[in-house]
Amino acid sequence: VSALNQKYAPPAFNPNQSTDSTTGNQPEQGLSACTTSNHYAVIESDHPYKQAAVTQYKVSFPDCVRWMAIEFDPQCGTAQPEDVLRLLIPSRSMHFSGLGSKSLVHETINSWTELKKFSGSSGWPTAVLVLPGNEAHFSLETASDYVKDEKACFYGFKCVAVGYEFNPGLDEGIIQLEKELAYLGSVCAAALMKKDLALPIGNEQETDL
């Protein structure tokens, strides 16, 4: 695959260069995300968040965005186990219309699938979440305040969503394949380097060990 890319790939190809658009305004000061993408949004609840309420937030980027990165603020947390933040992504279905080469593809959202829910002061993502598609739904559902603890965390949540475009050209498919194969090889190599690697034990295999 590497040999094919070296022979047929366009001369301007740089494997370390992002395919995202670098035009547009840069993110506002204070955002925790550093990005070259011009698709970004800050989603946050009230601080402190409202009690006995359901507050919903939706992120919707243009159709050219193919995946998103979500980064939560370290301060995120709720005071009660019943106060939860649900993260949902859409379940889509594709419909084809037309005949021959002029057929059109239509995507419709059938439902929203709950990907994860967070509550309390622990269990919130410390690493960036990568989600497919260009839309995400946040639902903060809270109960009445029965804790009555001034030290409890009533911050709620805050996160940064960054959308990334991916529009490969006709000659970039095999380039993407090389990237995927290189990543797969690195995952296999890392698994073989684990200190707790389980090796077969038995009289017949002592020579191999």
C-alpha positions as CSV (number, residue, x, y, z in Angstrom):
1,V,0.0,0.0,0.0
2,S,2.8,2.4,0.8
3,A,4.5,1.6,-2.5
4,L,1.3,2.4,-4.4
5,N,0.9,5.7,-2.6
6,Q,4.5,6.7,-3.3
7,K,3.9,5.9,-7.0
8,Y,0.5,7.3,-7.6
9,A,-0.3,9.8,-4.7
10,P,-0.5,13.5,-5.7
11,P,2.9,15.3,-5.2
12,A,1.2,17.8,-2.8
13,F,0.1,15.0,-0.3
14,N,1.4,15.5,3.2
15,P,0.3,12.7,5.6
16,N,0.6,15.1,8.6
17,Q,-1.6,17.8,7.1
18,S,-5.3,18.0,8.2
19,T,-8.0,17.8,5.5
20,D,-10.1,20.3,7.5
21,S,-10.7,23.8,6.4
22,T,-8.4,26.3,8.0
23,T,-10.3,29.4,7.0
24,G,-12.7,31.3,9.1
25,N,-12.6,32.9,12.5
26,Q,-10.5,31.4,15.2
27,P,-12.1,30.3,18.5
28,E,-12.9,32.8,21.1
29,Q,-10.4,33.5,23.8
30,G,-10.9,31.3,26.9
31,L,-11.9,28.2,25.0
32,S,-9.9,25.2,26.1
33,A,-9.8,23.7,22.6
34,C,-7.0,24.6,20.2
35,T,-8.2,23.8,16.7
36,T,-7.8,24.8,13.1
37,S,-11.5,24.0,12.5
38,N,-14.0,26.8,12.1
39,H,-16.8,24.7,13.5
40,Y,-16.9,25.0,17.3
41,A,-19.4,25.6,20.1
42,V,-19.4,26.0,23.8
43,I,-22.3,24.3,25.6
44,E,-22.9,25.0,29.3
45,S,-25.6,24.9,31.9
46,D,-26.3,27.6,34.5
47,H,-23.8,27.8,37.3
48,P,-25.3,26.7,39.7
49,Y,-27.7,24.6,37.6
50,K,-31.4,24.8,38.1
51,Q,-33.1,22.3,40.4
52,A,-36.2,20.2,39.5
53,A,-35.9,21.0,35.8
54,V,-35.1,19.4,32.4
55,T,-32.8,21.6,30.3
56,Q,-31.9,20.6,26.8
57,Y,-29.1,21.8,24.5
58,K,-28.4,20.8,20.9
59,V,-25.3,21.1,18.8
60,S,-25.9,21.1,15.1
61,F,-23.0,21.7,12.7
62,P,-23.3,21.9,8.9
63,D,-23.5,18.7,6.8
64,C,-19.9,18.9,5.8
65,V,-18.9,18.0,9.4
66,R,-18.3,14.3,9.6
67,W,-17.2,13.9,13.3
68,M,-17.0,15.9,16.5
69,A,-14.7,16.1,19.5
70,I,-16.3,16.9,22.8
71,E,-14.1,18.1,25.8
72,F,-15.7,18.5,29.2
73,D,-14.5,21.1,31.8
74,P,-12.9,19.6,34.9
75,Q,-15.3,21.5,37.1
76,C,-18.3,19.4,35.8
77,G,-20.4,17.8,38.5
78,T,-23.8,17.4,40.1
79,A,-24.8,17.3,43.8
80,Q,-27.2,14.4,43.7
81,P,-27.2,11.0,41.9
82,E,-30.6,11.9,40.5
83,D,-29.2,15.0,38.7
84,V,-27.9,13.5,35.4
85,L,-26.6,14.8,32.1
86,R,-27.5,12.6,29.2
87,L,-25.5,12.7,26.0
88,L,-27.3,11.5,22.9
89,I,-26.5,11.2,19.2
90,P,-28.9,10.7,16.3
91,S,-29.7,7.4,14.7
92,R,-30.0,8.0,11.0
93,S,-31.5,6.1,8.0
94,M,-30.7,6.6,4.4
95,H,-33.3,6.8,1.6
96,F,-32.7,6.7,-2.1
97,S,-34.9,8.4,-4.6
98,G,-34.7,8.8,-8.4
99,L,-33.5,6.5,-11.2
100,G,-30.2,5.8,-12.8
101,S,-27.2,8.0,-12.3
102,K,-29.4,10.9,-10.9
103,S,-30.5,9.1,-7.8
104,L,-30.5,11.2,-4.6
105,V,-29.7,10.2,-1.1
106,H,-31.8,11.5,1.8
107,E,-30.8,11.1,5.5
108,T,-33.5,11.3,8.2
109,I,-33.1,11.1,11.9
110,N,-35.2,8.2,13.3
111,S,-34.4,8.7,17.0
112,W,-31.8,9.8,19.4
113,T,-29.6,7.2,21.1
114,E,-28.3,7.7,24.6
115,L,-24.5,7.3,24.4
116,K,-23.6,8.1,28.0
117,K,-25.0,9.7,31.2
118,F,-23.0,11.5,33.8
119,S,-23.8,12.5,37.4
120,G,-22.1,13.2,40.7
121,S,-18.5,14.5,41.1
122,S,-16.7,11.6,39.5
123,G,-17.0,9.6,36.2
124,W,-17.0,12.7,34.0
125,P,-14.8,12.3,30.9
126,T,-11.2,13.4,31.4
127,A,-10.2,12.7,27.8
128,V,-11.8,14.1,24.6
129,L,-14.9,12.2,23.4
130,V,-15.0,11.5,19.6
131,L,-18.5,11.3,18.2
132,P,-19.6,10.5,14.7
133,G,-21.8,12.8,12.7
134,N,-22.5,16.5,13.0
135,E,-25.1,16.7,15.8
136,A,-25.3,16.0,19.5
137,H,-28.0,16.4,22.2
138,F,-27.4,17.3,25.8
139,S,-30.2,16.8,28.4
140,L,-29.6,18.0,32.0
141,E,-32.3,16.4,34.1
142,T,-32.4,17.5,37.8
143,A,-34.5,16.6,40.8
144,S,-35.4,18.8,43.8
145,D,-32.6,19.8,46.2
146,Y,-32.6,17.5,49.2
147,V,-28.9,17.4,49.8
148,K,-28.7,20.8,51.6
149,D,-24.9,20.6,51.6
150,E,-23.1,23.8,50.9
151,K,-20.0,21.9,49.8
152,A,-21.8,19.8,47.2
153,C,-21.1,20.5,43.6
154,F,-23.9,22.4,41.9
155,Y,-21.7,23.5,38.9
156,G,-23.5,21.5,36.3
157,F,-21.6,21.0,33.1
158,K,-19.6,22.9,30.4
159,C,-18.0,21.5,27.3
160,V,-16.5,22.5,24.0
161,A,-17.6,20.8,20.8
162,V,-15.4,21.0,17.7
163,G,-16.6,19.7,14.3
164,Y,-14.2,18.4,11.7
165,E,-14.8,18.1,8.0
166,F,-13.6,15.2,5.9
167,N,-14.1,15.3,2.2
168,P,-11.6,13.0,0.5
169,G,-10.9,13.3,-3.1
170,L,-11.0,10.5,-5.7
171,D,-7.3,9.7,-5.2
172,E,-7.2,9.8,-1.3
173,G,-8.9,6.5,-0.6
174,I,-5.7,4.5,-0.7
175,I,-4.0,7.2,1.4
176,Q,-6.6,6.8,4.1
177,L,-6.1,3.0,3.9
178,E,-2.4,3.4,4.6
179,K,-3.2,5.6,7.6
180,E,-5.6,3.0,9.0
181,L,-3.2,0.1,8.4
182,A,-0.4,2.1,10.2
183,Y,-2.6,2.7,13.1
184,L,-3.7,-1.0,13.3
185,G,0.0,-2.0,13.3
186,S,0.8,0.3,16.1
187,V,-2.1,-1.0,18.2
188,C,-0.9,-4.6,17.6
189,A,2.7,-3.6,18.5
190,A,1.5,-1.9,21.7
191,A,-0.4,-5.0,22.7
192,L,2.7,-7.2,22.3
193,M,4.7,-4.8,24.5
194,K,2.5,-5.1,27.5
195,K,4.2,-6.2,30.7
196,D,1.3,-8.4,31.7
197,L,1.1,-10.2,28.3
198,A,-0.4,-13.6,28.8
199,L,1.8,-16.3,27.3
200,P,0.8,-20.0,26.9
201,I,2.2,-22.3,29.6
202,G,2.6,-26.0,29.1
203,N,5.1,-28.8,28.8
204,E,4.8,-29.0,25.0
205,Q,5.5,-25.3,24.6
206,E,8.4,-24.8,26.9
207,T,10.8,-24.7,24.0
208,D,8.8,-21.9,22.4
209,L,8.8,-19.9,25.6
